[in-house]
Structure formats: structure tokens, C-alpha cells
């Protein structure tokens, strides 16, 4: 029987287990966005996971949504991440860089006065973002002109190239959670009337162009995609998520990418199970599911074939040795929610392992 501890071929990589570490924004890179010693420790501590994905990482100097996320747009960022990948590989781990543009979730105060961009000029409603001047309402973004879009595709291609130079094992394209690619994917935001708006194929065009750009650098077996068709975070919605997932899954399947990650909020909800089943039907590659799984529910999901691997978020924040804890059915450390974002090692790289305890 397939279990969480069964090895898995994912594109060009062989994973020793199916317990995958989610991309987790922790904002420890400071205002330079260059990975530091804390981040080297944090990722290398979690190298026993089947695969790690980094936090969302800026593809451009004006693509900041948080104070302290990592970047991958300069030689200094490449060098910083190379220290991380070297430390992870020294412990036998595997790590993908998640490449990302925040779209309308950015703020001009974090980007040298540059107005956020999106598919359409619709702001995130009823929420605030955090800047160096404190909490601020989200700004109305500028709708990208059709002729500008190739420049943004090129940002992702260069980020993929830099990730290769930094020693990563592949890249994951962040198409979820209301950031730039998702601003195009879902019609709750996308009101365009050009080739990037309207129909599902048009709304998926930007994601697929970015995917093709990453494949041109890495080959399909080292490229992954994350989508979240039902997640309302950042004021997102879509009127036809089933059709969107069907088309995206079919197109990614045709490209034979390494894996597709379906990001939901609660895997027990019937609609989320139905969307996962649609992805499973139309994507014959490795399908990963992310949505508040426990060890037991992850095990049953893999055993029944609904997904090939389970992506864990919060459990990995507090448990660097999550694989070992799952194997021994040991208790989990609890997350220190007061220390999720920014600051020092406290609540970041200081969680105890079973061996240390």
C-alpha cells in the first residue's frame, strides 16, 4: 500500500517520502531580501522532508508585498540562496524555489513609490497591508497593458535562471492566493477584454506563458505550479473554478511539469474534495494536495490515490523533524503564532527536535 513514506518520482527528482514542506512566508530576509544565516539554519533543519519549497520569492526589485521576503533578482540574492541550497544538499535534502510576483497585494511604500500592478484596476477590499509606515489600506493597482505582459513573463524567466544558478532543484510558480498570476486566473479580479481576459483559456494564458518560460530554463521535469481556485485570501473569487481547474490541469499535463500543487483551506470540505478530484482526472503527473492535513488524513489521501503527496504548512513551522515525528507518531510542537513574521530566530529556527528534546 502507498503511504506517506513511500518514495515518489517527481519529474526528474526521486523523493524519499511524500511529506512535502509548503512555501511558508516567514519574512526573515530583512529589507535587502537577501537570505541570511537564520534562513540557512531554518531550511537545512527541515531537509528530511521529501521536498521543500521556499517562501514566495520576489522576481523583481519592485515586487515586494512583505517586509523581509526573499528575492532572486540580483547576484547578491543568488549568492545568498546558494548558501541555503548548499546547506540543504549537505543534509541530503531537495528544495524548489517558489518564484512570485505579488500583483495587487504589493504597496507603493514597499516598492520605491511604484504603484502595484494587476490584471485589472481593482483593489483588495476591507483589509490592510503592513509597511514601514505602519498598516495601510491596499492601493488600487494599475492594470497591465497587453504589450507590458511579456516583460513580466521575462521577470519569471530570469528568476528561474537565477534559481538554477543558486543551486535549487527546481522552481515552483506561485499561481495562488491572489497574487499576480492569480489576478489573471480568477474572474473575481480579471475584467480584461484582451487576450488575457474573458474566457478561461485567456485568463490562464499568463500562467502558461510563465510556465513555458520556466521550462525553457529548467526543462519540464524541474518546474511545478501552485494554484488555489477556492481560497478567498486577498479578496479572491472565481465564478467557474471547476472549468478553470480543468483547463489549467489539462494544459499543465500536456507540458509534463514535475507536479501540480492544489492549495485549499480545508481538505475535508466536499467542494475542495471535488476540485481535487477534477485536478486528479485531468492531470496525470504528480498531484500534491495542501489543506490543513494531519498525519492520518494525509496518509489516507495518499493511500486512496486522491493525491500523490501531501504538502504541510503549519506543522513544518514548529517541527523541523516532521518526517521523524510522523514516523514515530510522536507529539508535535505547537506553533508560536506571535513570532510567525519577521524578527530573529525566536519562533523560526529555534524549535526543538525529538533528538534535542
Secondary structure, DSSP 8 states (H G I E B T S, - for coil): ---TTS-EEETTEEES-SEEE-------STTTT---HHHHHHHHHTTTSSEEE-S-EESSTT---STT--B-SSHHHHHHHHHHHHHHHHTT--EEEEEE--GGG--GGGTTT---EESSS----S-EEEETTEEEE----EE--GGGHHHHHHHHHHHHHHHHHTT-SEEEEEE-TTSHHHHHH-TTT----STTSSSHHHHTHHHHHHHHHHHHHH-GGGEEEEE-TT--TTT---S-HHHHHHHHHHHHHHHT-SEEEEE-S-TTSHHHHHHHHHHHHH--SEEEEESS--HHHHHHHHHTTS-SEEEESHHHHH-TTHHHHHHHT-------GGGSSSSSSTTTT----TTT-
